[in-house]
Amino acid sequence: MQAGRPIFDNCGSYDGWFQIDVDQQCKEGICFFPQVQARAELYAQYPNATWVLSTRPTENWIASVAGYDGSMGGDDSRAMRDRLTDCELPGLPAGSGGDDAELEAFYEGHTEEVRAFVAEHPSLTLVEFDLEAEDAGEKLRAATGIDASCWGHSNCVSSCAFWTELETIRAQKAERDAEAEVTAAAGAGHGAMKAEASRPPPRAVLAAPSGGE
């Protein structure tokens, strides 16, 4: 980009680019997140592009960042939180990110900025989906034509750790939902018992025998 070439020049002839950040601080001092730092340049070079914005509950994204310790290898074996903290990113100055509240503000701010940017540049198309949602694969199929079955653990290569994490999150959510249902049912039953106990006794009704006074 510094040489004036398109961002994806010499990156291959593909229909889409994903995981486009470059983080080689430990080797070359390079930290570049085009989707965060170069949105205007991306638009200028690809004004009719489709941008894919994957989201998830903020607390789960932070937990994922905190849980990635670099053990998967690659060019940088540092923890993901350390990588983000060391970068100089818009909304996350160098040295920030050690606190969860800082990561929360960065993540949610980035999401809103992408939405606003696309809204201001209608030649772009935004495909937004919650990657934890059960219908994520179907939403991607509707947007791309790629079969929904391609989205999932069975097709993972480098993302297997994510799918394992997601399965854990879903299992924990199902357990919480089941506990909430039990609690709600117990509360409803207790309320009915209280209502019955507080009901006044019925008044006596005397029926005069036929022909009597």
C-alpha positions in Angstrom: 0.0 0.0 0.0 2.9 2.3 0.7 4.1 1.7 -2.8 0.7 2.8 -4.2 -0.4 -0.7 -5.2 -3.8 -2.2 -4.3 -3.9 -3.8 -0.9 -4.4 -7.3 -2.4 -1.9 -6.9 -5.2 0.1 -10.2 -5.6 -2.2 -11.9 -3.1 -3.7 -14.2 -5.7 -6.8 -14.2 -7.9 -9.6 -14.9 -5.5 -13.2 -14.0 -5.2 -12.8 -13.2 -1.5 -10.1 -12.5 1.1 -10.6 -13.3 4.7 -8.3 -13.1 7.7 -6.5 -10.2 6.0 -4.6 -8.9 9.0 -0.8 -9.1 9.0 0.8 -9.4 12.4 4.6 -10.0 12.4 5.6 -7.7 15.2 7.9 -10.2 16.7 9.9 -10.6 13.5 9.5 -7.4 11.4 7.6 -5.0 13.6 4.6 -5.1 11.3 1.1 -4.9 12.5 -1.6 -4.2 9.9 -5.3 -4.7 10.1 -6.7 -3.3 6.8 -10.3 -3.8 8.0 -9.6 -1.5 10.9 -6.8 0.8 9.6 -7.5 1.1 5.9 -11.2 1.0 5.3 -11.1 4.1 3.1 -8.3 2.6 0.9 -10.2 -0.7 0.6 -13.3 1.2 -0.6 -11.3 3.3 -3.0 -9.7 0.2 -4.6 -12.8 -2.1 -4.4 -15.8 0.2 -4.4 -18.3 -2.5 -5.3 -17.0 -5.1 -2.9 -19.0 -7.2 -0.4 -17.9 -6.8 3.1 -18.5 -9.7 5.5 -18.9 -8.6 9.1 -19.0 -11.5 11.5 -20.2 -10.7 15.0 -20.6 -12.5 18.3 -21.6 -11.6 21.8 -18.9 -9.2 23.1 -18.1 -11.2 26.2 -17.5 -14.3 24.1 -15.2 -12.4 21.7 -13.1 -11.1 24.7 -13.0 -14.6 26.2 -11.8 -16.0 22.9 -9.1 -13.3 22.7 -8.0 -14.0 26.3 -8.0 -17.8 25.6 -5.8 -17.7 22.6 -2.3 -18.2 23.9 -0.4 -18.6 20.7 0.0 -22.3 21.0 -1.4 -22.9 17.5 1.9 -21.7 16.1 2.3 -19.5 13.1 4.6 -16.5 12.7 3.8 -15.1 16.1 3.4 -17.4 19.1 2.3 -14.6 21.5 -1.1 -14.5 23.1 -3.8 -12.7 21.1 -4.4 -10.1 23.8 -0.7 -9.2 23.7 -0.8 -8.9 19.9 -3.7 -6.4 20.1 -2.2 -4.6 23.0 1.1 -4.0 21.2 -0.5 -2.8 17.9 -1.4 0.8 17.3 -5.0 0.4 16.2 -7.8 3.0 15.8 -9.8 2.7 19.0 -7.1 0.7 20.7 -3.9 2.7 21.2 -0.7 0.8 21.9 -0.6 -0.4 25.5 -4.4 -0.6 25.7 -6.3 -3.8 25.8 -5.1 -5.3 29.0 -8.5 -4.4 30.5 -11.6 -6.2 29.3 -13.5 -2.8 29.2 -10.9 -1.5 26.7 -11.4 -4.6 24.4 -15.1 -4.2 24.7 -15.0 -0.6 23.6 -12.7 -1.5 20.7 -14.8 -4.4 19.5 -18.1 -2.7 19.7 -16.7 0.5 18.2 -15.3 -1.3 15.3 -18.6 -3.1 14.6 -20.5 0.2 14.6 -17.9 1.9 12.4 -18.1 -0.8 9.7 -21.9 -0.6 9.6 -21.7 3.2 9.4 -19.1 3.2 6.7 -21.1 0.8 4.5 -24.2 2.9 5.0 -22.3 6.0 3.8 -21.0 4.1 0.8 -24.0 2.4 -0.8 -22.0 0.8 -3.6 -20.7 -1.6 -1.0 -22.7 -4.6 0.2 -22.6 -5.7 3.8 -23.2 -9.3 4.9 -23.5 -9.4 8.6 -24.0 -12.5 10.6 -23.6 -13.8 14.2 -21.1 -16.6 13.9 -22.5 -18.3 17.0 -26.1 -18.4 15.6 -27.5 -21.7 14.6 -28.6 -20.2 11.2 -25.2 -18.7 10.4 -24.5 -21.2 7.6 -27.9 -20.5 6.0 -27.3 -16.8 6.1 -24.0 -17.2 4.4 -25.6 -19.5 1.8 -28.2 -16.9 1.0 -25.6 -14.2 0.6 -22.9 -16.2 -1.3 -24.6 -19.3 -2.8 -22.1 -21.5 -1.0 -23.8 -24.5 0.5 -24.7 -24.1 4.2 -23.1 -27.4 5.0 -19.7 -25.9 4.4 -20.1 -23.9 7.6 -19.3 -26.1 10.5 -16.8 -28.1 12.6 -16.8 -31.0 10.1 -15.0 -28.8 7.5 -12.5 -27.1 9.7 -8.8 -27.0 9.0 -7.2 -24.1 10.9 -10.4 -23.1 12.7 -11.0 -26.3 14.6 -10.2 -24.6 17.9 -12.9 -22.1 17.3 -15.5 -24.8 16.6 -14.6 -26.6 19.8 -15.0 -23.4 21.7 -18.3 -22.7 20.1 -19.6 -26.1 20.9 -18.6 -25.5 24.6 -20.4 -22.1 24.5 -23.6 -23.7 23.1 -23.5 -26.5 25.6 -23.2 -24.0 28.5 -26.0 -21.9 27.1 -28.3 -24.9 26.8 -27.5 -25.8 30.4 -28.2 -22.2 31.6 -31.5 -22.2 29.6 -32.5 -25.5 31.2 -31.7 -24.2 34.7 -33.7 -21.0 33.9 -36.7 -23.1 32.8 -36.6 -25.2 36.0 -36.3 -22.0 38.1 -39.2 -20.3 36.3 -41.4 -23.4 36.7 -40.6 -23.6 40.4 -41.3 -19.9 40.8 -44.7 -20.3 39.0 -45.6 -23.2 41.2 -44.7 -21.4 44.4 -46.7 -18.4 43.2 -49.8 -20.5 42.6 -49.5 -22.1 46.0 -49.3 -18.6 47.7 -52.3 -17.4 45.7 -54.3 -20.5 46.8 -53.2 -20.0 50.4 -54.2 -16.4 50.4 -57.7 -17.0 48.9 -60.5 -16.3 51.5 -62.7 -19.3 52.4 -65.9 -19.6 50.5 -69.0 -18.1 52.1 -71.7 -20.6 53.4 -74.7 -20.7 51.1 -77.9 -22.2 52.7 -80.5 -23.6 50.3 -84.0 -23.7 51.7 -85.7 -27.1 51.2 -88.5 -27.0 48.7 -91.7 -25.7 50.2 -89.9 -24.5 53.3 -89.7 -20.9 54.6 
